[in-house]
Amino acid sequence: MFNSLNTVAALIDTDPKAAEAAVLDLASIFRAALHAGDTASLEDELALTRRYLALERWRLGPRLVVEWVLPKDPLPVITLPILTIQPLVENAVRYAVERSFEPCTIRIECLVGEQAISLLIDNPVIMETQPPARDGNGISLQNIRDRLALMFGDRASLRTGVIDAHFRVKLVLPRPKADEMQG
């Protein structure tokens, strides 16, 4: 977040309208962080992630390339722990885009099945030449797994791994059953 504040400060003189947009994006992220114990819809989580990426685009410029692959139909209504998706994408920014000197693509794909919704986040593995310049944001993969387990039991999962020099995250969320939606 300190990088985002520095970005906003730099934009104030060069592009005041962009600075205003960046402040609004940052406010949305802070608002979500203050409600970290709450839930959000999948649509809201994706919107928050878009705002986060808009902030990072100001900072990282053409190095940050995002490929969204979403269904044409509206996403099913599903609730998940707030700040589930954004920290996963933030890890991709931190461990891939920030380490790359060239444009680096993060691919975010949502697959809707009859019983579950899968979200895939894919980024190239960039080898590090020096230790990271900053610590993480405190929301670890295990924290996300724990919050998913509290909400969904074993019906949700979060898996990570390296395949073909790409780091991949797969988040699987159960679709609510008809009786769960009514009650």
N, C-alpha and C positions, 0 to 999 in steps of 0.2 A: 504494500500500500504506500510505503514511502516513495517508491519509484513513481507511482501514480501521482502523488502530491507534487513531486518535482516536475513531472511532465506538465501538470496543470500550471504550475508557476512559470514554466518556460513559455507556455502558450499564451499567457495573459498579455505579454507585449507583442508577440508575433501574430497571433490569431485569436482575438478576444471571443469571437463566436464559438470557435472550437474549444476554447477554455471553458466557456459556459456549458457546452455540451458535455465536456469531460467531467466537470463538477457534478452535473446531474447523474452521469453514469456512476461516479464514485459514491454519491449519496445513496444510490440504489444498493450498491454493494455493502456499504456501511449499515444500511437499514436491515439488510438480510443478516449480516453478522450479528447484529443486536438481537435478532430473533432466532438465533441458531438452534434453540431447543424446539422450535416450531416446525410445521410442515409447509410444503408448497406444492402447487400443481407442477406437473412435468413441463407444461407450457411456460410457467413462471420461472422455473429453474433454467430452461433454455434461454429465456429472455435475459435473465441475470447473467448468464454466461456470455451472451452476445454483448452486453454492456461492458463486461470485464474485458472482452477481446477488443472492443472499440477503444478502451483506455490504453490497452497494450499496443494497439496499432499506432497510436500517436507516439509512443515511446520507441517502438522497434521498427517502425516504418516498413519498407518493402521486405524485410526479413520475415515478417509474420504473414503467412498465407494460410487462410482457413477455408477448408472445403466442407460445406454443409451438405449432407445427403439426408433429406427428410422426406417422409411420405407426402404425396400430393394431397391425400385426404387429411382432414383435421386429426390431430393426435387424440387417442382416447383420454378421457378424464382419469387421471391417476394422481395420487398424492404420494409424496416421498419426503424424507427428511430434508429440510432446507439446507442449502450449501452442500449438496451431494455432488453435483456435476461440475460446478465452477472450480472447486479445488483440484479435481482431476484434470481439467483443462489447464489450470495454472501450473500443475506439475509438468505438463507437456511444454508449456511456454518456458518454464525455468530450465528444464533439462534438455530441451532441444533447441528452441528458437534462440534463447539467450546465448547459447554456446556456439551457434552457427554464424559464420560470416556471410553466408549466402541465403537466399530465400529458403524458408523452411516451412513445409506444409503440415498443418495439423488437420486431420480428417475426422469429422464428427458425423457419425451415421446412426440413424434411428431405424430399427426394424420392428414392425408391429406384427406380432403373431396372435393366434387365437387365445393363448393362455398367458403370454408374457410379452413384454416390450424389452428389447435389447438396445443398449446404447453402446456403440463402439467408438473409442477414441484411439487414433493411430498417429504416431509421429516417428520420424527417423531417430535412430540412436546416434547421438553426437558424442564422440569421445572427448572427454575433458582434458585440457592441458594443464589446468591449475585448479585448486580447490574452489568450491563455490564462493561467490562474493557475499552471499547473504544466507541466512537461515530460512527454513521453511515457514509457512504461515501458521503452523501448529495444528493443522487439520490433516492428520495422517491417513493413509489408506486403512489402517486398522480402526481408526476412529469412525470412518465411514462404514466399514464392515459392521462394527458394533451397533451403530445407529440403524443400519438396515436390518440387522438381526432383531433389534428391539421392536421394530415396526412390522416386519414381515416374517420373522422366524427364519426357517430354512427355505422359504419360497423365493427369496432374493439372493443374489450373489454378486460378488465383485472379484473378478479375476484379472491378473496382470501377467505379462510375459513378453519375451522378445521372440519375434518371428521374422525371418528374412531381414535382419538389421533394422526392424521397426519395433518400437515399444507399443504394445497394444493393451488397452484396458477394455474389459467387457463387463458392463453393468446390466444385470438382468433383473427386471422388476415384474412381479406378478400382476396380471390384469385383474381388477376386482371382479368377483362373481356377481351375478345379478342380485342375489339376496344381500350382499355387502353394500351394493350401491343404494338400495332402498332403505336400509336400516341405518 
